[in-house]
Each structure stands twice: as structure tokens, then as C-alpha cells.
Amino acid sequence: MKLYSAQGAPNPDRVTFFLKEKGKLDAVDIVELKLLEGDHRKNDYKQVNPLMRVPSLELDDGTVLGESRAICTYLESLFPEPNLMGETPLERAQIEMWDRRVELMLMGSIAGWFRHGHPAAAALEPVQCKEWSALCEKATLKTADYFDRVLGETEFVAGSRFTNADITLFICMAFGRYMQFKAWDGRKNLANWYDQMKERPMAQ
């Protein structure tokens, strides 16, 4: 299998971190793309993913999967242990619910903050909207407060054990560094959780 990735970008990291937690990073050949240099817009990659998005997973038979969540779902079936997406119908639904909350509530706002507020992101958003960046910053801070409260009630994002939802939240917090955002500042529960996450395989 061949994984087209972009180290440091949130969605590609979701897949590589997932594989690290599975102990299966060596199961794929990784092709690193430089997004700020426009590698994802080049003709060679367009043949892989016409939408010019990363990540993409190219299977041995030539089938290409896009979208990080779909790729991780495929990898979960291929490498079922350790389980990261739920063992029962209810647990699978709960983990997906929390993963989607992190993605929609936090990853989206951090991405908007970065893409419209960071000078280097002009390569991705030629027309940046500073007002939108400012609104996304406020939304990010508000959502960080929410997840701090959540982690005051549970050890991990989706309950009592580490799951894919924790990977997504960890990536969001790490990505926020580009905007000097430290979600754990003044948020004790997030800080404690983040310290635990830094010791996991995905962070190595």
C-alpha cells in the first residue's frame, strides 16, 4: 500500500498517527507531499486524487481511498488490534460521535484560523479573510474550554480508554502551535490529558 501524506498537516497526521498506534506504520510506503509548495496540485498527484486532497491510500490493486476517516476505517478492519474504533455497535457509535465532534468543532475552527490568518497559508488560501480567522480563533478557544470540561469527567475523549477520538484531539492541539495556540494553557484537564498523549506511540 502507498500512503500519500503531508507531515504536520492535520488530516494526513490522523492516518500516520493511527498507524503508529497500531504498530503498523511500516505496512505502507509513505509519499510525502509538500502542500505549501503545491505538490498536491501537480498532475502526477491529480491522477491519484482528482480533488487534490491528502491523504490518499493507494491499495495494491490500484484502488484509491481518500478522506482520513475512511482510510482509518479501512485500516481498522485490516489491523483490528489494538482496537481504536469500538468493539460493540454502541461503542463504535460513541467513538465516532466524539471523533466527529472534535473534527467539526475544533479542527474546523483551527484550520480556518490558520488558513486565513497565517502568512504562510496564503499558498493554500490566496484570498485570506482576516475577519474569518478572528472568528475562528474565538470558536477555537470556546471549544477548547468545552473539551477541558469533557476531560474533567472522563479519562479519555470517548470514555475510559484511548481511541481514535483522542488521536484527532491530539492532532488539533498540536496543529494549533502554528498560531501560538496552546489549548492546555489554563485548562488543567486538557493539560493532564495532553501530557499522557505525549508519551504514546503516535507522538514519538
Salt bridges, closest charged atoms under 4 A:
GLU21 OE1 - ARG200 NH2 2.77
ASP39 OD1 - LYS42 NZ 3.08
GLU67 OE2 - ARG53 NH1 3.83
GLU76 OE1 - LYS22 NZ 2.57
GLU91 OE2 - ARG161 NE 2.82
GLU96 OE1 - ARG69 NH2 3.78
ASP99 OD2 - ARG14 NH2 3.22
ASP99 OD2 - ARG69 NH1 2.80
GLU103 OE2 - ARG14 NH1 2.74
GLU103 OE1 - ARG100 NH1 2.37
GLU125 OE2 - ARG115 NE 2.86
GLU125 OE1 - HIS116 NE2 3.99
ASP145 OD1 - ARG187 NE 2.72
ASP195 OD1 - LYS198 NZ 3.46
